[in-house]
């Protein structure tokens, strides 16, 4: 199979090659690495599913692990990678599915063979699908028994009700039970096409040898027409609070606010705003709600950036007697951030974000993920230096502007899992 070099390696960026069947291969040699990581990304996730097939992306992921042409059983797959001291795993998200393995550098070919073969040539047996259907039903039941996970699902429902983003990535018990074998196979055939996938390899590797091996393994992987992802607008039906009564010792709370997309010019500034608000023990929320008031053990803020949507989230676990006080204190900190930040606080956030990003790039798995996810979702790869430059360019005025634009009382959403409470009661508390 022929290929073309789309982008040669330069300044830490990967070499990007395009095979004749449309598969992209990204290679990032790391001079000091003693390991190699292979990540194969596919444009398959909950946003690509019709409602009646909710959870099919996750079901397919499970089935892919059950055997391939070169490794006929699940045990063969795991033993091939673990036999050289490596590990293998996968994950399904809203916008993509990824399969990855990390091995000692000299064994990179083992990881490439296993990952590429299992994704492009799975055996996909009917009896294995039925087993995995039962496994996934147990996963969904586990979420119901985990207040921390459940509250996140409730918040997603409040934000994106009626869309693929508003339900569990694994689907619902009803949808998982009803997915037909042939529908799962057809979904794999459409989404798992070379033009809708890419292989990202990083570490102690020879790019030309990697490219040759991937090309040989995928010579018979034929192009297909993949389904487009479905739109997922924010829910505006007026129901801003979701409550699930569970017999728990703690109340799990998640505050949510609509945010921006993963390609929005302000995304780096909003990331720094989120860090100042609730990332780490020096953040505003941790210092106020945890250290000063002693209302929670842990409280943190996070940012979800998707291609056509986004959300800023604050999560905490609280004693039932302290719920209202903790919620008011949290909302007060959100409101206070709109008054602006000092240059010193902003500089701390820049260093925090840049430092974690740079340290993460010492790991081959992180590098293969960094390159692969960007290339699949956005068709380009920005280096850590480019992103760091964006962080350094953020000003205090940018933070104040975004705080006033996105930390808005009328956009607040809340999800709660605990022993008592009513939606109307908590809706009244969503005020700055």
Helices and strands as residue ranges (DSSP letters): E 3-7, E 15-19, E 24-29, E 35-42, G 46-48, G 51-53, H 56-64, H 74-82, E 87-92, E 97-104, G 105-107, H 108-120, H 126-144, H 147-160, G 164-166, H 173-178, H 181-191, G 194-196, E 197-203, H 207-217, E 241-245, E 250-258, H 267-278, H 284-285, I 286-292, E 296-305, E 310-319, G 320-322, H 323-337, H 343-360, H 364-378, H 384-393, H 396-406, G 409-411, E 413-418, H 423-427
